[in-house]
Amino acid sequence: MKRILLAAALAACAGCFTLYETDYPTVQMSAAGGREVSVQLAGFEATVTTYLPVYGYSTHYHYGYGYRRGGYWGPTTVATETYLPQTQSTSAYRDRATETLETSGFNLKSEKPDFRVEVKFTGPIVTDEDRAVAAAWTLLSALSADYGVQAWTAKLKIYDVATGKLVMHHDYTERYQAVVWGPIPLFSPSGSDKTSNNAIQSWCLTALTDRAMADATAFLATAAVAPSEAK
């Protein structure tokens, strides 16, 4: 029983706490209402990196001392684990934009769309100052804290499909920062995904997608004439 309580106490102490995290932007989508607006999506391309574990064995020789025969060189075989990075594309942000437009009342199934909404991401952007701050957090905290930061940009363009004319455009920037801390050096910070590259990228691109769709739905909601107004 004492061992269980000790293990539980150590697990609690090994936890990681978020000291600071950037607030998510506030956005509001606009509904199409009674207007008939057909939309085509383009862009929203992004990639994610995952790590595939590869297991194997490695044999190396070491010098040891045996009973009676003295020193000798002998083989030792140990299990190895290597992580291979794999980069693959994701449709998560395009799917999010699709869901936003459809639930706002816009038509994405038309063979002849009225508008094409295009979003392109650029990043990550990490400056030398960002790297210096991250190093300072790690060293000054005696390896008990971790600092993560990235900035991403997005460019929104909306085209009139019939004419090919660019009718609306806007640029966005999202910068995410997070600081995590735990009582056990190295081990505690590694237990949080707040400062991982994939988590930061996901936060930034999700926020950029929502901001772009908020402006896009506001534009599209007033871009087409309602049937009653067309008469």
C-alpha positions as CSV (number, residue, x, y, z in Angstrom):
1,M,0.0,0.0,0.0
2,K,2.8,2.4,0.9
3,R,4.4,1.7,-2.5
4,I,1.2,2.5,-4.3
5,L,0.9,5.8,-2.4
6,L,4.5,6.6,-3.1
7,A,4.1,5.9,-6.8
8,A,1.0,8.1,-6.9
9,A,2.8,10.9,-5.2
10,L,5.7,10.7,-7.6
11,A,3.4,10.7,-10.5
12,A,1.7,13.8,-9.2
13,C,5.0,15.5,-8.7
14,A,6.1,14.5,-12.2
15,G,3.3,16.4,-13.7
16,C,3.8,19.4,-16.0
17,F,2.0,22.7,-15.5
18,T,1.3,25.4,-18.1
19,L,2.6,28.8,-16.8
20,Y,1.6,30.7,-19.9
21,E,-0.3,30.1,-23.2
22,T,-1.5,32.4,-25.9
23,D,-5.2,33.0,-25.9
24,Y,-7.2,31.7,-28.8
25,P,-8.6,34.4,-31.1
26,T,-12.3,35.3,-30.8
27,V,-14.1,34.8,-34.2
28,Q,-17.7,34.9,-35.4
29,M,-19.0,33.3,-38.5
30,S,-21.7,34.9,-40.7
31,A,-24.7,32.8,-42.0
32,A,-25.8,32.8,-45.6
33,G,-29.4,33.2,-44.5
34,G,-31.8,33.1,-47.5
35,R,-29.0,33.9,-50.0
36,E,-27.9,31.2,-52.4
37,V,-24.1,31.3,-52.6
38,S,-22.1,28.4,-54.0
39,V,-18.4,28.2,-53.0
40,Q,-15.3,26.2,-54.1
41,L,-12.4,25.8,-51.7
42,A,-8.7,25.8,-52.7
43,G,-5.5,25.7,-50.7
44,F,-5.4,25.0,-47.0
45,E,-2.4,22.7,-47.6
46,A,-0.3,21.7,-44.6
47,T,1.9,18.9,-43.5
48,V,2.5,17.2,-40.2
49,T,5.6,15.3,-39.0
50,T,5.2,12.0,-37.0
51,Y,7.8,9.7,-35.7
52,L,7.7,6.0,-36.4
53,P,9.5,3.8,-33.9
54,V,11.8,1.2,-35.4
55,Y,13.0,-1.6,-33.0
56,G,16.2,-3.7,-33.5
57,Y,19.2,-5.1,-31.7
58,S,22.8,-3.9,-31.5
59,T,25.9,-5.8,-30.5
60,H,29.0,-4.2,-29.1
61,Y,32.1,-5.4,-27.3
62,H,33.2,-4.4,-23.9
63,Y,36.2,-5.3,-21.7
64,G,35.4,-7.2,-18.5
65,Y,36.9,-9.3,-15.8
66,G,36.1,-13.0,-15.5
67,Y,36.7,-15.4,-12.6
68,R,40.2,-17.1,-12.9
69,R,40.9,-16.0,-16.5
70,G,41.3,-12.3,-15.8
71,G,40.2,-9.6,-18.2
72,Y,38.6,-10.3,-21.6
73,W,36.6,-8.7,-24.4
74,G,33.1,-10.0,-24.7
75,P,30.0,-9.2,-26.8
76,T,26.8,-7.6,-25.4
77,T,23.6,-7.4,-27.3
78,V,21.1,-4.7,-26.4
79,A,17.7,-3.7,-27.8
80,T,17.6,-0.5,-29.7
81,E,14.8,2.0,-30.5
82,T,15.1,4.5,-33.3
83,Y,12.5,7.1,-34.3
84,L,12.2,7.9,-38.0
85,P,10.5,11.2,-39.0
86,Q,7.6,10.9,-41.5
87,T,6.1,14.0,-43.1
88,Q,2.6,13.7,-44.6
89,S,0.0,16.1,-45.8
90,T,-3.2,16.7,-43.8
91,S,-6.6,17.8,-44.9
92,A,-7.6,18.9,-41.4
93,Y,-7.8,22.6,-42.1
94,R,-9.6,22.3,-45.4
95,D,-12.1,19.9,-43.7
96,R,-12.6,22.5,-40.9
97,A,-13.2,25.3,-43.5
98,T,-15.7,23.0,-45.4
99,E,-17.6,22.3,-42.2
100,T,-17.7,26.0,-41.3
101,L,-19.1,27.0,-44.7
102,E,-21.6,24.2,-44.9
103,T,-23.0,24.8,-41.4
104,S,-23.2,28.6,-42.2
105,G,-25.5,27.7,-45.1
106,F,-23.2,28.0,-48.1
107,N,-23.3,25.5,-51.0
108,L,-20.1,23.6,-51.6
109,K,-21.6,20.9,-53.9
110,S,-22.4,23.0,-57.0
111,E,-20.7,22.2,-60.3
112,K,-20.7,25.9,-61.1
113,P,-19.6,27.7,-58.0
114,D,-20.0,31.5,-57.7
115,F,-16.8,32.1,-55.7
116,R,-13.5,30.3,-55.0
117,V,-12.1,30.8,-51.5
118,E,-8.4,30.1,-51.4
119,V,-6.1,30.1,-48.3
120,K,-2.3,29.6,-48.3
121,F,-0.3,29.0,-45.1
122,T,3.4,30.0,-44.6
123,G,5.6,29.0,-41.7
124,P,6.8,28.2,-39.2
125,I,8.6,31.5,-38.4
126,V,11.0,31.3,-35.5
127,T,13.4,34.2,-34.9
128,D,16.9,34.1,-33.3
129,E,15.3,36.0,-30.4
130,D,12.7,33.3,-30.0
131,R,15.5,30.7,-29.8
132,A,17.4,32.7,-27.3
133,V,14.3,33.0,-25.1
134,A,13.7,29.3,-25.3
135,A,17.3,28.6,-24.3
136,A,17.1,31.0,-21.4
137,W,14.0,29.3,-20.0
138,T,15.6,25.9,-20.2
139,L,18.9,26.9,-18.6
140,L,17.6,29.3,-16.0
141,S,15.0,26.8,-14.9
142,A,17.7,24.1,-14.5
143,L,16.0,22.1,-17.3
144,S,12.6,22.1,-15.5
145,A,10.8,24.4,-17.9
146,D,10.2,24.5,-21.7
147,Y,9.3,27.4,-23.9
148,G,7.7,26.9,-27.3
149,V,6.9,29.5,-29.9
150,Q,6.0,29.7,-33.6
151,A,4.4,32.2,-35.9
152,W,2.4,31.3,-39.1
153,T,0.8,33.5,-41.7
154,A,-2.1,32.9,-44.0
155,K,-3.3,34.7,-47.2
156,L,-7.0,34.7,-48.0
157,K,-8.1,35.3,-51.5
158,I,-11.7,35.2,-52.9
159,Y,-12.3,35.1,-56.6
160,D,-15.4,35.6,-58.7
161,V,-15.4,32.3,-60.7
162,A,-17.3,33.7,-63.6
163,T,-14.9,36.6,-64.3
164,G,-11.8,35.3,-62.6
165,K,-11.5,38.6,-60.7
166,L,-10.1,38.8,-57.2
167,V,-12.9,40.4,-55.2
168,M,-11.5,40.1,-51.6
169,H,-8.2,39.4,-50.0
170,H,-6.6,39.6,-46.5
171,D,-3.4,38.6,-44.8
172,Y,-3.2,37.1,-41.3
173,T,-0.5,36.3,-38.7
174,E,-0.8,34.1,-35.7
175,R,1.9,33.7,-33.1
176,Y,1.7,31.1,-30.4
177,Q,3.8,31.0,-27.2
178,A,3.6,28.6,-24.3
179,V,5.7,28.0,-21.1
180,V,5.4,24.7,-19.2
181,W,7.2,23.7,-16.0
182,G,7.5,20.6,-13.8
183,P,9.5,19.6,-10.7
184,I,11.5,16.9,-12.4
185,P,14.2,18.3,-14.8
186,L,13.8,17.1,-18.4
187,F,11.2,14.5,-17.5
188,S,8.4,16.8,-16.5
189,P,8.6,19.3,-19.5
190,S,8.7,16.3,-21.9
191,G,5.3,15.2,-20.6
192,S,3.5,18.2,-22.0
193,D,2.6,18.6,-25.7
194,K,1.9,22.4,-25.3
195,T,5.4,23.2,-26.6
196,S,5.7,20.4,-29.3
197,N,6.1,21.6,-32.9
198,N,3.1,19.7,-34.1
199,A,0.8,21.1,-31.3
200,I,2.0,24.7,-31.9
201,Q,1.5,24.3,-35.7
202,S,-2.0,22.9,-35.2
203,W,-3.0,25.8,-32.9
204,C,-1.7,28.4,-35.3
205,L,-3.2,26.9,-38.5
206,T,-6.6,26.2,-36.8
207,A,-6.7,29.8,-35.6
208,L,-5.8,31.1,-39.0
209,T,-8.4,29.0,-40.6
210,D,-11.1,30.2,-38.3
211,R,-10.1,33.9,-38.7
212,A,-10.1,33.5,-42.5
213,M,-13.4,31.8,-42.6
214,A,-15.0,34.5,-40.3
215,D,-14.0,37.1,-42.9
216,A,-14.9,34.9,-45.8
217,T,-18.4,34.2,-44.5
218,A,-19.0,37.8,-43.8
219,F,-18.1,38.7,-47.4
220,L,-20.0,35.8,-49.0
221,A,-23.1,36.5,-46.9
222,T,-23.5,39.9,-48.7
223,A,-21.9,39.0,-52.1
224,A,-25.0,37.3,-53.7
225,V,-28.5,38.9,-54.1
226,A,-31.3,37.1,-52.3
227,P,-34.1,35.7,-54.6
228,S,-36.6,38.3,-53.3
229,E,-34.1,41.1,-54.0
230,A,-33.4,40.0,-57.5
231,K,-36.9,40.6,-58.7
